[in-house]
Amino acid sequence: MHMKTLYVADLDGTLLDGRAEVSEYTAEALNRLIKSGVHFSVATARTSATAIHILKGIDLNIPLIFMNGVIIYDPPRKAIVKKEIIPREVAGGFIGAIHEAGQPGLMYALHGDEMRVYYESPVSGPLQKFMDERIVKYGKVFTRVDDFSAVTDDVIYFCFLDEHENIDKFYSLIGQVGGMRIAKSRNIYAEGQWFIEIFNDAASKRNATEFLRGYGNYEKVVGFGDDYPDISLFEACDECYAMENAIAELKDIATGVIGANTDDGLARWLEKNAR
């Protein structure tokens, strides 16, 4: 008798192809597997707005992990199952540090269950391109404010994108912020650009995956990833597989290495092994 198993995959560089899309082959395979009873979820740094748009061709019926564990969202119910809010006083202190450093970024907040994304002017370079792409591809809305501190919604997440040199400088200036997790990762779609993401210290792919394990009473969890943030995902898994295109650090701790994201490596592995 097979153990009740949950399969959890990162999106960019893992499930998605080189164009940041789900290939026709992968979508067909996943829908067939899900219909047969396979439990499949994702754990991504992307927000619900962009991820749900990307995954719209897949009949997902298991809660999904967004923003590196900040939000767990249930597609059938169209509702947030779990969220990690940054305490107001902590967010206020960090906003002061942003202003002092002069690094443009985005602040994500919840108005009830509605996600809102704010920015302060001026915005240019990689971050402006990041925003423009999401406006065109996903119809995402970004709201300009004079000061993040004026926002009264529940703050959940900060995101910064810039050239590596600027991100390193900003990272050294902000140091460690009590009660908040700081994650630095490369932009796999643009050479030399890096992200900094900041959110509640309780949020991580590991904690969110462990929550899903209990939520669905899973006996086994199998994870898939390609980059630094997926180390946290792997820590919550009984088995973990790095993509052929993954960083060496992830391959070193993986149960095994499977085909590249550009070759439908994840879908092909699931077709052979998922039960």
Secondary structure, 3 states (H helix, E strand, C coil): CCCCEEEEECHHHHHCCCCCCCCHHHHHHHHHHHHCCCEEEEECCCCHHHHHHHCCCCCCCCCEEEHHHCEEEECCCCEEEEECCCCHHHHHHHHHHHHHHCCCCEEEEEECCEEEEEECCCCCHHHHHHHHHHHHHHCCCEEECCCHHHCCCEEEEEEEEEEHHHHHHHHHHHCCCCCEEEEEEECCCCCCEEEEEEEECCCCHHHHHHHHHHHCCCCEEEEEECCCCHHHHHCCCCEEEEECCCCHHHHHHCCEEECCHHHCHHHHHHHHHCC
